[in-house]
C-alpha cells in the first residue's frame, strides 16, 4: 500500500468511528425510550388490575359476555352458585406461605348443567387426598365469590414439568386436560377458572384467597441503564476528542 493510500485510509477511520458511535447511541436511546413506554404500559396494567379487583362482583353470565366480546376477564370479581363435584377435583402443585402442597380445583356444577372449575385454595402436601379433609368437602348448593382467571393458551415454559395426569398432579393449569381427566365433555365446561376468595371452609381446608398478582415492574431501572450507557458513550467520545485537541486523529 502506498503512502497516499495509507493516508486516505487513516482519514476514513474517524468517519467510520463517528458513524459507529452515532448508530450505537441511537440504539441505546431507542432501548431506553422503549423501556419508558413499557413502564407507562405496565403502570396502566397494574392500575387496571387494581381497579378490577376492587370492583363489585358480577354474575357468571356477565363474565361470559365480557369474554365473548373480547374483553379481558382476568382478576374480575364474580359470584357463582352450584354443587361441588368433589370426586372430580384436580390438584395443582403449589407453595403457599412457604409450605408445599396443592391448590384444589373442583368442578362446580351449575344450574344449567355445565361445570366451572373453581380453585378452592391450598391444602398441605399430606392433605392431598380428600379423605384427610372431609370437613371441607361441603355439600349442597354453594355460593362462591372469587376472581375470574383466564384459561392458559398453552404450557407457560419449557422449564415447567409435564402434568402427571395419572397421579392427579398438575404443574400448569391445562383446563382441557383437567376436564378430560375427570370424564367431563369439553363442551360442558366453562372456558375459564374462578379463584375462590378467603371465605373459610369447614375444617380449615382448602385455604381460599390464594390468588397472587406478581407483575415485576423494572422498566424504570432498565431505562436508566440504557440512558446511562448512552451518556457514558457520549462522555467517552468527548474525552477522547478533547485529548486529541478537538481534531481528528493525527495523520
C-alpha positions as CSV (number, residue, x, y, z in Angstrom):
1,X,0.0,0.0,0.0
2,X,1.4,3.4,-1.0
3,X,1.8,6.3,1.4
4,X,-1.1,8.1,-0.3
5,X,-3.4,5.1,0.2
6,X,-2.3,4.7,3.8
7,X,-3.1,8.4,4.5
8,X,-6.5,8.1,2.8
9,X,-7.4,5.0,4.9
10,X,-6.4,6.8,8.1
11,X,-8.6,9.8,7.2
12,X,-11.6,7.4,6.7
13,X,-11.2,5.9,10.2
14,X,-12.6,8.9,12.2
15,X,-15.6,8.9,9.8
16,X,-16.3,5.2,10.3
17,X,-15.9,5.6,14.0
18,X,-18.3,8.6,14.1
19,X,-20.9,6.6,12.2
20,X,-20.5,3.6,14.6
21,X,-20.8,5.9,17.6
22,X,-24.0,7.5,16.2
23,X,-25.5,4.2,15.5
24,X,-24.7,2.8,18.9
25,X,-26.0,6.0,20.5
26,X,-29.3,5.8,18.6
27,X,-29.7,2.1,19.6
28,X,-29.1,2.9,23.3
29,X,-31.5,5.8,23.3
30,X,-34.1,3.8,21.5
31,X,-33.9,1.0,24.0
32,X,-34.2,3.5,26.9
33,X,-37.2,5.1,25.3
34,X,-38.8,1.7,24.7
35,X,-38.4,0.9,28.4
36,X,-40.1,4.2,29.3
37,X,-43.0,3.2,27.1
38,X,-43.2,-0.2,28.7
39,X,-43.1,1.5,32.1
40,X,-46.2,3.5,31.3
41,X,-47.9,0.4,29.9
42,X,-47.1,-1.7,33.0
43,X,-48.2,1.1,35.4
44,X,-51.5,1.3,33.4
45,X,-51.9,-2.5,33.6
46,X,-51.3,-2.6,37.4
47,X,-53.8,0.2,37.9
48,X,-56.3,-1.5,35.8
49,X,-56.0,-4.8,37.7
50,X,-56.2,-3.0,41.0
51,X,-59.4,-1.3,39.8
52,X,-60.9,-4.7,38.6
53,X,-60.1,-6.4,41.9
54,X,-61.7,-3.5,43.8
55,X,-64.9,-3.6,41.8
56,X,-68.2,-5.2,42.9
57,X,-68.6,-8.9,42.0
58,X,-70.7,-9.6,38.9
59,X,-72.6,-12.7,37.8
60,X,-71.1,-15.5,35.8
61,X,-73.2,-14.5,32.8
62,X,-71.6,-11.1,32.9
63,X,-68.1,-12.6,32.8
64,X,-69.1,-14.8,29.9
65,X,-70.5,-11.8,28.0
66,X,-67.2,-9.9,28.6
67,X,-65.2,-12.9,27.3
68,X,-67.4,-13.2,24.2
69,X,-67.0,-9.5,23.4
70,X,-63.2,-9.8,23.6
71,X,-62.8,-8.0,27.0
72,X,-60.2,-9.2,29.4
73,X,-61.8,-11.1,32.3
74,X,-58.6,-11.7,34.3
75,X,-59.0,-10.8,38.0
76,X,-62.6,-9.6,37.7
77,X,-64.7,-10.4,40.8
78,X,-67.5,-12.8,40.2
79,X,-70.2,-14.6,42.2
80,X,-71.4,-18.1,41.2
81,X,-73.5,-20.8,42.7
82,X,-73.6,-24.6,42.2
83,X,-72.8,-28.0,43.6
84,X,-69.2,-29.1,44.1
85,X,-68.3,-32.4,42.4
86,X,-65.7,-33.4,44.9
87,X,-64.8,-36.8,43.3
88,X,-63.5,-35.0,40.2
89,X,-61.2,-32.5,42.0
90,X,-57.8,-31.9,40.4
91,X,-54.6,-31.0,42.3
92,X,-52.2,-28.2,41.1
93,X,-48.8,-28.4,42.7
94,X,-48.1,-25.2,44.6
95,X,-46.4,-23.5,47.5
96,X,-48.3,-21.2,49.9
97,X,-46.7,-19.1,52.6
98,X,-43.6,-21.3,52.2
99,X,-45.4,-24.6,52.6
100,X,-45.6,-27.2,49.8
101,X,-48.9,-28.6,48.8
102,X,-51.7,-28.3,46.2
103,X,-54.3,-25.9,45.0
104,X,-57.6,-27.8,44.8
105,X,-59.5,-27.3,41.5
106,X,-63.0,-28.7,41.9
107,X,-65.7,-28.7,39.2
108,X,-68.8,-26.7,40.3
109,X,-71.9,-28.0,38.6
110,X,-74.1,-25.1,37.6
111,X,-77.9,-24.9,37.4
112,X,-77.7,-25.2,33.6
113,X,-75.7,-28.5,33.8
114,X,-72.4,-27.0,32.9
115,X,-69.2,-27.2,35.0
116,X,-66.9,-24.4,36.3
117,X,-63.5,-25.3,37.7
118,X,-63.0,-23.4,41.0
119,X,-59.7,-23.1,42.6
120,X,-60.9,-23.6,46.2
121,X,-57.5,-22.9,47.7
122,X,-54.5,-24.6,49.3
123,X,-54.1,-27.9,51.1
124,X,-50.8,-29.1,52.5
125,X,-48.9,-31.9,50.8
126,X,-50.0,-34.5,53.4
127,X,-53.7,-33.5,52.9
128,X,-53.8,-34.1,49.1
129,X,-56.3,-36.9,49.4
130,X,-59.9,-35.7,50.2
131,X,-60.3,-38.4,52.9
132,X,-57.9,-36.4,55.0
133,X,-60.0,-33.2,55.0
134,X,-63.6,-34.4,54.8
135,X,-65.0,-31.5,56.7
136,X,-64.1,-29.2,53.8
137,X,-65.9,-31.4,51.3
138,X,-69.1,-29.3,51.6
139,X,-72.3,-30.5,50.1
140,X,-75.5,-28.7,48.9
141,X,-75.7,-25.6,46.8
142,X,-72.7,-23.3,47.5
143,X,-72.2,-19.7,46.6
144,X,-68.7,-18.7,45.8
145,X,-67.2,-15.3,45.3
146,X,-63.8,-15.0,43.7
147,X,-61.8,-13.8,40.8
148,X,-62.2,-14.9,37.2
149,X,-59.0,-16.3,35.7
150,X,-58.2,-16.8,32.0
151,X,-57.7,-20.2,30.5
152,X,-54.0,-20.6,29.6
153,X,-53.3,-20.9,25.9
154,X,-50.5,-23.4,26.4
155,X,-47.7,-24.5,28.7
156,X,-46.1,-21.4,30.2
157,X,-42.5,-22.5,29.7
158,X,-40.4,-25.5,28.6
159,X,-39.0,-25.5,32.2
160,X,-42.4,-26.4,33.6
161,X,-42.8,-30.2,34.1
162,X,-45.4,-32.1,32.2
163,X,-48.6,-32.7,34.0
164,X,-48.8,-36.1,35.7
165,X,-52.5,-36.9,34.9
166,X,-52.2,-40.4,36.2
167,X,-51.3,-39.2,39.7
168,X,-53.6,-36.2,39.5
169,X,-50.8,-33.7,39.8
170,X,-50.8,-30.7,37.6
171,X,-47.8,-28.4,37.1
172,X,-49.6,-26.0,34.9
173,X,-53.3,-25.2,34.6
174,X,-54.4,-27.1,31.5
175,X,-58.2,-26.7,31.7
176,X,-58.9,-29.0,28.8
177,X,-56.8,-31.8,30.3
178,X,-58.2,-31.2,33.7
179,X,-61.7,-31.6,32.3
180,X,-60.9,-34.6,30.1
181,X,-59.2,-36.4,33.0
182,X,-62.4,-36.3,35.0
183,X,-64.5,-37.6,32.1
184,X,-66.2,-34.2,31.5
185,X,-67.0,-33.2,28.0
186,X,-65.1,-30.1,26.9
187,X,-68.3,-28.5,25.6
188,X,-69.9,-28.7,29.1
189,X,-67.0,-26.9,30.8
190,X,-66.9,-23.1,31.2
191,X,-63.8,-21.9,29.4
192,X,-62.1,-20.1,32.4
193,X,-61.4,-20.7,36.1
194,X,-62.5,-18.9,39.2
195,X,-60.2,-18.5,42.2
196,X,-62.3,-18.6,45.4
197,X,-61.9,-15.8,47.9
198,X,-60.7,-16.3,51.5
199,X,-64.1,-17.3,53.0
200,X,-63.2,-20.1,55.4
201,X,-64.0,-23.7,54.6
202,X,-65.1,-26.1,57.3
203,X,-62.1,-27.8,58.9
204,X,-59.8,-25.1,57.7
205,X,-59.1,-26.7,54.2
206,X,-58.8,-25.7,51.5
207,X,-57.5,-22.3,52.4
208,X,-59.0,-19.9,49.9
209,X,-57.8,-16.5,48.7
210,X,-54.6,-17.8,47.2
211,X,-54.6,-15.6,44.1
212,X,-51.2,-13.8,43.8
213,X,-50.6,-11.0,41.4
214,X,-46.9,-10.7,40.7
215,X,-46.2,-8.2,37.9
216,X,-42.5,-7.2,38.0
217,X,-42.0,-3.5,37.1
218,X,-38.3,-3.0,36.5
219,X,-38.7,-0.9,33.4
220,X,-37.6,2.4,35.0
221,X,-34.4,0.7,36.1
222,X,-33.8,-0.7,32.6
223,X,-34.5,2.8,31.1
224,X,-31.9,4.3,33.4
225,X,-29.4,1.6,32.4
226,X,-29.8,2.2,28.7
227,X,-29.8,6.0,29.0
228,X,-26.8,5.7,31.3
229,X,-24.9,3.7,28.8
230,X,-25.7,6.3,26.1
231,X,-24.5,9.1,28.4
232,X,-21.3,7.1,29.2
233,X,-20.7,6.6,25.4
234,X,-21.0,10.3,24.8
235,X,-18.6,11.0,27.7
236,X,-16.0,8.6,26.4
237,X,-16.2,10.1,22.9
238,X,-16.0,13.6,24.3
239,X,-12.9,12.8,26.5
240,X,-11.2,11.1,23.5
241,X,-12.0,14.1,21.3
242,X,-10.6,16.7,23.8
243,X,-7.5,14.7,24.5
244,X,-6.7,14.9,20.8
245,X,-7.2,18.6,20.8
246,X,-10.7,18.6,19.3
247,X,-9.3,17.5,16.0
248,X,-9.5,14.2,14.0
249,X,-6.8,11.6,14.7
250,X,-3.3,12.7,13.8
251,X,-2.2,12.0,10.3
